[in-house]
Amino acid sequence: MKRLFKILTVVFLVIVSSAIFAQEAKMVIEKSQISEGVTLEHRYTPGEMGSFDSLIISKEGKPAVIFNSEGRKIKEVFPLDTNTDGKLEYLVSMDCGGSGGYYDIAIIKEKEDKWISIWENTLPQPKINVQINDGKPCVQIEYVQRMNESMVNSTLKLTFDNESVIKSESSKN
């Protein structure tokens, strides 16, 4: 009986001491400048999956979140002026995590003091290239997709006409 009491006491002390001295993993915050007044804030805990990334704009000296990644890691952000009005929109590419290399891609723009998504898609292993043609951006996204049991290289091309996104797609074996 005494031996059982000693064992239980030691177990209790180990549990209490580990609770007292346990360190909570610290969140790491990394910031990078995307364009003038817009910052990407990458928040994650080392060793854990997911991150809580945000695009933050400075308006009148105050930070405002214009986009949250909702647990996905933002890999790339491209500033775009889709309608050549001098106001930037942003193409955001986020790693979905898991197998397959899927990325959520969104284009956000400010409309009536709110930031909204004007285009979204999820693509496997995208390679994004932004070019300027005749003063307007052209987004070309190369990716690989499965078609009829084979892998096919595909290209998604996005061009912009005032307020709309014009999409064209092509595939090659």
C-alpha positions in Angstrom: 0.0 0.0 0.0 2.8 2.4 0.9 4.5 1.6 -2.4 1.4 2.3 -4.4 1.0 5.6 -2.5 4.7 6.6 -3.4 4.2 5.7 -7.1 1.0 7.7 -7.3 2.7 10.7 -5.5 5.6 10.6 -8.0 3.2 10.4 -11.0 1.2 13.3 -9.5 4.4 15.4 -9.0 5.6 14.7 -12.6 2.3 15.8 -14.0 2.1 18.9 -11.9 5.7 19.9 -12.6 5.4 19.3 -16.4 2.2 21.5 -16.4 4.0 24.3 -14.5 7.2 24.2 -16.6 5.7 23.4 -20.0 6.4 26.0 -22.5 3.8 26.9 -25.1 5.2 27.0 -28.6 5.7 30.6 -29.7 4.0 32.0 -32.7 6.5 33.5 -35.3 5.4 36.5 -37.2 7.3 37.4 -40.4 6.5 40.5 -42.5 7.3 41.4 -46.0 6.4 44.5 -48.1 4.3 43.7 -51.2 3.7 47.2 -52.5 3.7 50.7 -51.1 1.4 50.5 -48.0 0.7 46.8 -48.3 2.4 44.2 -46.1 2.1 40.4 -46.0 2.1 39.1 -42.4 2.9 35.4 -42.1 2.0 34.0 -38.7 2.9 30.4 -37.8 4.0 28.1 -35.0 7.2 26.2 -35.9 6.5 22.5 -36.2 2.8 22.9 -36.7 0.7 22.7 -39.9 -1.1 25.7 -41.2 -0.5 29.4 -40.8 -2.6 32.5 -40.4 -1.4 34.9 -43.0 -2.9 38.3 -43.8 -2.5 41.1 -46.3 -2.5 44.4 -44.4 -3.0 47.8 -45.9 -2.0 51.0 -44.2 -4.8 53.5 -44.7 -4.4 57.0 -43.2 -1.6 55.6 -41.0 -3.8 52.8 -39.6 -3.4 49.1 -40.5 -6.4 47.3 -41.9 -6.6 43.6 -42.9 -7.7 43.3 -46.5 -7.3 39.5 -46.8 -7.0 36.5 -44.4 -5.6 33.1 -45.6 -7.9 31.1 -43.2 -5.1 28.6 -42.3 -3.4 28.4 -45.7 0.1 29.7 -46.2 0.3 32.6 -48.6 3.1 31.7 -51.0 2.9 34.5 -53.5 1.3 37.9 -53.9 1.2 39.8 -57.2 0.1 43.4 -57.3 -2.0 44.1 -60.4 -3.7 47.1 -61.9 -6.4 45.2 -63.8 -8.3 48.1 -65.1 -5.5 50.7 -65.3 -7.2 53.1 -62.8 -4.0 53.4 -60.7 -5.5 51.3 -57.8 -3.9 48.0 -57.2 -5.6 44.7 -57.0 -3.8 41.6 -55.7 -3.5 38.0 -56.9 -2.9 35.8 -53.9 -1.6 32.2 -54.1 -2.1 30.0 -51.0 -0.8 26.5 -50.4 -3.8 24.3 -49.4 -1.5 21.8 -47.6 -1.7 18.1 -47.9 -0.8 15.9 -50.9 -1.2 17.0 -54.5 0.3 20.4 -54.3 -3.0 22.2 -54.6 -3.1 26.0 -54.3 -6.1 28.3 -53.9 -5.6 31.4 -56.0 -7.7 34.5 -55.6 -7.7 38.0 -57.1 -9.0 40.7 -54.7 -9.9 44.2 -55.3 -11.3 47.2 -53.3 -14.9 48.0 -54.1 -16.8 50.6 -52.0 -14.2 50.5 -49.2 -14.4 46.7 -48.9 -12.0 44.1 -50.4 -13.7 41.4 -52.3 -12.7 38.5 -54.5 -13.3 39.0 -58.2 -11.9 35.6 -59.2 -11.0 32.3 -57.4 -9.7 28.9 -58.4 -7.9 25.9 -57.0 -5.2 24.4 -59.2 -2.5 21.7 -58.7 1.1 22.8 -58.7 0.6 26.2 -60.4 3.4 28.3 -61.8 2.2 31.9 -62.0 3.6 34.4 -64.4 2.4 38.0 -64.7 3.2 40.1 -67.8 2.1 43.6 -68.9 0.7 43.7 -72.4 -0.4 47.1 -73.8 -0.3 48.5 -70.3 -2.6 45.8 -68.9 -1.6 42.8 -66.8 -1.9 39.3 -68.3 -1.7 36.4 -65.8 -0.6 33.0 -67.1 -0.9 30.0 -64.8 0.7 26.7 -65.9 -0.4 23.6 -64.0 -0.7 19.8 -64.5 -4.0 18.1 -64.4 -5.2 14.5 -64.8 -7.3 13.8 -67.9 -8.3 10.3 -68.9 -5.7 8.6 -66.7 -2.8 10.7 -68.0 -1.2 13.9 -66.8 -1.7 16.9 -69.1 0.1 20.3 -69.0 -2.4 23.0 -69.0 -2.3 26.8 -69.1 -4.9 29.2 -67.8 -4.6 32.8 -69.1 -6.4 35.6 -67.4 -6.8 39.0 -69.0 -8.9 41.9 -67.7 -11.6 44.1 -69.3 -12.7 47.0 -67.0 -14.4 45.1 -64.2 -14.3 41.6 -65.5 -11.9 38.7 -65.7 -11.5 37.0 -69.1 -10.4 33.4 -68.9 -9.0 31.2 -71.6 -7.6 27.7 -71.1 -5.4 25.4 -73.2 -4.0 21.9 -72.7 -1.1 20.0 -74.3 0.2 16.4 -73.8 
